[in-house]
């Protein structure tokens, strides 16, 4: 164990016997990711033809077609599944968990599952 808190490994900061930490190691993450991945693939969308006119007369433009890479990078399926499970299991939102004694263990569970992306 290191004396520097910021260089300590996550396993040294949390109790790995805490129920959410044990659960994170027992959930079949690869199977969950395999089942959910097709639902979250970026889809090729058909564009909409928009009629417009400009200085040279009537024009047609296609809007919203193709596969967009715009926006924020996606979070891992494992992280999102872990967070949704924790929200469901403890029947509260992220805002109401602040200040509770088990919140660090829950956050650690979510971080741990996010770090092991398989």
N, C-alpha and C positions, 0 to 999 in steps of 0.2 A: 504494500500500500504506500502511496506517495503522500507527502505532507502538503503538496500543492493541490488544493481543492479543485482548481480548474483543469488540472491534468489527470484527475482521477478517472478511472473507467466507470461507466454507468453501473456495472455490477457491484462496484465497491460503494456506491452511494445509496443504493436501495436494498431492501430486504428481498432476496429472490424467493423467499418462502411466503411472501405476501400473496393472497389469492389472485389478484389480477396478474401479477408477474408469473405465477405458476400457470395460469390459464393461457397466457401469451405463448408459453413454450409447448402447450398441448394442442392448440388449435391447428388444424391441417391447412396452413396458409396456402400452400401450392395448389391444393384442390379448390379452395375458395377463389384464388386468383384465376385459375383456369376456367372456372364456371362464369365468373363475372367479366373477364376481359373482353369477350365479344360484344358485350353491351356498351362498352366504353370506347370502342374503336372510332376514330374520326371517320365520318361517313362522307362520301362524295354526294353533294347535294345538287339537284338540278336547279339552274338559275331561273330567274323570272325575267321575261322580256318586258322591257319598259319602253313605251312609245314616248318620244320627246321631239321637240323641234328646236332647231338652233338657227343661226344666221343663214345656213345653206338649205334649210328646209326640214322635212321630217326625218327623224333618225330612230333607230332602234338600238337599245343597249341591253346587255344581259347583266343582271345584278344578283349577287349572292350565290353564284355557282362555284362548283369545285370543292376542294378540300382546304379548309382554312387552317393556317398555323397561327392565327392571331390570338391574342389573349395570353393570360398567365399560363405558365407550364403546369401540366397536370400533377396532382399529388398521387402517390402510389395507391393502388387498390387496397393493399394491406393496411396502410395507415387509415384510410377512410373507413374500412370495415371495422378496424379496431375501435375507432372513435365512435362509430354508430353503435357498436355493441356496448361500449361503456355507458353511453348515453341511455340506451335501453335498459341495461342491467341495473343501473343505479337510479333510474327514473328521474333524471334531472338534466338540465342543460349545462354547458360549459360555464356560464355566468354564475349559476347557483353553486357550483363546486368550489369556487374560490374560497379559500380560508378553511376548508375542511381538512382534517388530519390525514385523510387517505388520498387527497388530490395529488401529492407528489408521486405516489406509487402509480396512480392512474396515468399521469403524464409520462412517467418513466416507461410504463407498459406501451403506450402509444409510440414513444420515441424508439423503444427497443424494436418494436415490430416494423417501424419505418426504416430503421438502420439495416435490418436483415431482409433486404428486398429479394433475396433468392436468386 
